[in-house]
Amino acid sequence: MTAYKHILNTVFASLIVAGLLGSGSVFARSDELSLVDGVLPADVDGSCYREAFCVHWKKTKTGVDAWLEALTAQPITILFKTTSKNLEGPVRDEPIIMDKPGITQVFRLRKASAATWEYGFKYYYHPGRPDQAKPDPDFVYELPFAKGKTYKVTQGFNGSTTHKKRESYAVDWNLKVGTPVHAARGGKVIGVSGSTSSQRRGHGNFIWIEHDDGTVGWYLHLRQGGTRVGLGQSVNAGDLIGYSGNTGKTSGPHFHFQVSMTVSGPNTWKTVPIKFRTSDGITGKIRSGDRHSRPN
């Protein structure tokens, strides 16, 4: 299987990726339940996420196995959550940190009795390693659009729709398709995808920029062909990096921005509170319905 041919169906508003569901009824107990790294058997199914990592699985008459494959040296933390009925076997239930290309087995589940069995899994991810980031609470971000422009916030901090809990400090702006997007803070591009026109969940174009305090700026829902930076490129605050769009699961054209960090725990990441420089001064209160102008 070519790794880049499959894209997982992602719930991008909450960054949860739904896993495969399966069932079976043939009973043949296996005592070999060890996990093996670095080995991917033939004839596996799988899906890949934005040229960063792949999840592979193989269903047999007696159960199912799954593997995680890292495609780059960019560190990424992934936590799997597995549910099953009438299956047993080892499961990696702690966050998996991948910092170089390779394969690790996530679970190996086998029937526990002759009854029917079922399984499912989902996972959470974020670039970086847990607790590596040390956010600078005093840093002031530039508004992520051109100087002199004013745009409305369609969903601000602690928004009523999706900006809750770990996503509390994300911002949606009412940028039309094709509106220039600028870097809110300088850093290194550690993830970029701009080839899709899909409006399916999790298929939006994006840019990830890692900052010097270890946090990552997410620029989401960019238009097809709307990225102007490459992987590994250094950018400065204010640089043109792409164009807004309507890709991925959206309620309409808009631009999503957040700064987040990898953490230990059940969800692997959280957004961090940030402040913006506006024409009216510096503010850390970004509310739905507000309009903000970037100073010239």
Secondary structure, 3 states (H helix, E strand, C coil): CCHHHCECCEECCCCEEECCCEEECCCCCCCCCCCCCCCCCCCCEEEEECCCEEEEEEECCCEEEEEEEECCCCCEEEEEEEEEECEECCECCCCEEECCCEEEEEEEEEECCCCCEEEEEEEEEEECCCCCCCCCCCCEEECCCCCCCEEEEEECCCCCCCCCHHHCCCEEECCCCCCEEECCCCEEEEEEECCCCCCCCCCCEEEEEECCCCCEEEEEEEEEEEECCCCCCEECCCCEEEEEECCCCCCCCEEEEEEEEECCCCCCEEECCCEEEECCEEECCCCCCCEEECCC
